[in-house]
Amino acid sequence: MPTLLITGANRGIGLELCKQYLDQGWEVHACCRKPEKASQLNKLANKNKQLHVHELEVTNEKQMDALKKTLKDKPIDILLNNAGVHALGASQFGKTDNKAWEEAVAVNLLAPMKMMEHFVNNVAISDKKIIASISSKMGSIEDNSSGGSYAYRATKAALNAVMVSAAHDLRHLGIIALILHPGWVRTDMGGPNGEISVKESARNLRKILDECTLEDSGKFFDIDGAIIPW
Ligand SMILES: NC(=O)c1ccc[n+]([C@@H]2O[C@H](COP(=O)([O-])OP(=O)(O)OC[C@H]3O[C@@H](n4cnc5c(N)ncnc54)[C@H](OP(=O)(O)O)[C@@H]3O)[C@@H](O)[C@H]2O)c1
């Protein structure tokens, strides 16, 4: 049975991806900051033995180390870096707060890097061998026609650079490193005016993950499978 390890699974796109992969018969290791308060994940776990809920504040390397010890040498078919913050406190010109910048860097950029470094061996011994990071079209410099969202745009653009390096460095292990835009999704982050539901986003993300090959490693995919310019 294939295995998914995903961050930020308490709500939004992460939670829906857990549901859909469980429906497909996968074993899911869902990370969230506060398992005792993750009511939706816990409800799912009560019904489904293939769901394992782990505590992981992604900026906490000790917790990441503990998770690595827990998972030992379990093959991980897909490592999905999903946790992210919009960093609204570092969004508007003239009003960017350092704390918000630091949080955005830690969550959107450093955490995916650290997750890859911690779990690369587990991915390398799996069948599918995929590491995917949920980035954003807002990280595309070419696509930036409206400005603002300084920390969010900058950390997602930097995440894209990290994933391209990983695609090169991990190719000899057969690992596919993907950068995925989930669409503009109706979640707490995307807001109620988002263009698509979490169901549609997760379904399309899964399609890309299902169909990708090593040829696709290092590519920046839109939710419809199109390539997004850097
Ligand atoms: N929604 C969109 O339109 C959209 C568009 C482009 C890209 N994205 C990207 O898609 C991903 C998921 O977004 P979403 O819309 O599902 O957002 P969301 O509903 O705001 O959920 C974000 C998730 O990330 C978790 N998280 C935040 N900081 C964390 C930390 N320090 N440690 C561990 N978990 C943390 C949250 O945990 P808590 O529940 O504990 O707060 C939550 O589970 C993000 O990377 C986002 O940038 C979203």
PDBQT file of the ligand as one rigid body, heavy atoms in Angstrom, charges set to zero:
ROOT
HETATM    1  N1  LIG A 301      -5.797  28.500  -0.775  1.00  0.00    +0.000 N 
HETATM    2  C1  LIG A 301      -5.236  28.977  -1.862  1.00  0.00    +0.000 C 
HETATM    3  O1  LIG A 301      -5.889  29.631  -2.704  1.00  0.00    +0.000 OA
HETATM    4  C2  LIG A 301      -3.777  28.720  -2.141  1.00  0.00    +0.000 A 
HETATM    5  C3  LIG A 301      -3.235  29.212  -3.344  1.00  0.00    +0.000 A 
HETATM    6  C4  LIG A 301      -1.892  28.960  -3.626  1.00  0.00    +0.000 A 
HETATM    7  C5  LIG A 301      -1.134  28.226  -2.743  1.00  0.00    +0.000 A 
HETATM    8  N2  LIG A 301      -1.676  27.767  -1.571  1.00  0.00    +0.000 N 
HETATM    9  C6  LIG A 301      -0.813  26.990  -0.689  1.00  0.00    +0.000 C 
HETATM   10  O2  LIG A 301      -1.444  25.767  -0.360  1.00  0.00    +0.000 OA
HETATM   11  C7  LIG A 301      -0.997  25.316   0.920  1.00  0.00    +0.000 C 
HETATM   12  C8  LIG A 301      -2.208  24.998   1.796  1.00  0.00    +0.000 C 
HETATM   13  O3  LIG A 301      -2.990  26.179   1.888  1.00  0.00    +0.000 OA
HETATM   14  P1  LIG A 301      -4.500  26.224   2.426  1.00  0.00    +0.000 P 
HETATM   15  O4  LIG A 301      -5.232  27.114   1.500  1.00  0.00    +0.000 OA
HETATM   16  O5  LIG A 301      -4.984  24.862   2.724  1.00  0.00    +0.000 OA
HETATM   17  O6  LIG A 301      -4.244  27.048   3.765  1.00  0.00    +0.000 OA
HETATM   18  P2  LIG A 301      -4.968  27.021   5.202  1.00  0.00    +0.000 P 
HETATM   19  O7  LIG A 301      -6.374  26.587   5.067  1.00  0.00    +0.000 OA
HETATM   20  O8  LIG A 301      -4.647  28.351   5.776  1.00  0.00    +0.000 OA
HETATM   21  O9  LIG A 301      -4.167  25.874   5.965  1.00  0.00    +0.000 OA
HETATM   22  C9  LIG A 301      -2.796  26.029   6.222  1.00  0.00    +0.000 C 
HETATM   23  C10 LIG A 301      -2.316  24.803   6.951  1.00  0.00    +0.000 C 
HETATM   24  O10 LIG A 301      -0.904  24.997   7.206  1.00  0.00    +0.000 OA
HETATM   25  C11 LIG A 301      -0.681  24.744   8.581  1.00  0.00    +0.000 C 
HETATM   26  N3  LIG A 301       0.446  25.491   9.128  1.00  0.00    +0.000 N 
HETATM   27  C12 LIG A 301       0.680  26.813   9.085  1.00  0.00    +0.000 A 
HETATM   28  N4  LIG A 301       1.801  27.121   9.765  1.00  0.00    +0.000 NA
HETATM   29  C13 LIG A 301       2.283  25.946  10.250  1.00  0.00    +0.000 A 
HETATM   30  C14 LIG A 301       3.396  25.594  11.048  1.00  0.00    +0.000 A 
HETATM   31  N5  LIG A 301       4.257  26.510  11.506  1.00  0.00    +0.000 N 
HETATM   32  N6  LIG A 301       3.577  24.276  11.357  1.00  0.00    +0.000 NA
HETATM   33  C15 LIG A 301       2.712  23.343  10.919  1.00  0.00    +0.000 A 
HETATM   34  N7  LIG A 301       1.627  23.620  10.170  1.00  0.00    +0.000 NA
HETATM   35  C16 LIG A 301       1.427  24.909   9.847  1.00  0.00    +0.000 A 
HETATM   36  C17 LIG A 301      -1.980  25.154   9.285  1.00  0.00    +0.000 C 
HETATM   37  O11 LIG A 301      -2.010  24.567  10.573  1.00  0.00    +0.000 OA
HETATM   38  P3  LIG A 301      -3.068  25.043  11.717  1.00  0.00    +0.000 P 
HETATM   39  O12 LIG A 301      -4.382  24.466  11.294  1.00  0.00    +0.000 OA
HETATM   40  O13 LIG A 301      -2.498  24.461  12.954  1.00  0.00    +0.000 OA
HETATM   41  O14 LIG A 301      -3.076  26.536  11.722  1.00  0.00    +0.000 OA
HETATM   42  C18 LIG A 301      -3.009  24.619   8.305  1.00  0.00    +0.000 C 
HETATM   43  O15 LIG A 301      -3.236  23.247   8.534  1.00  0.00    +0.000 OA
HETATM   44  C19 LIG A 301      -0.120  26.439   1.471  1.00  0.00    +0.000 C 
HETATM   45  O16 LIG A 301       1.231  26.121   1.241  1.00  0.00    +0.000 OA
HETATM   46  C20 LIG A 301      -0.528  27.637   0.635  1.00  0.00    +0.000 C 
HETATM   47  O17 LIG A 301       0.506  28.603   0.538  1.00  0.00    +0.000 OA
HETATM   48  C21 LIG A 301      -2.975  27.994  -1.262  1.00  0.00    +0.000 A 
ENDROOT
TORSDOF 0
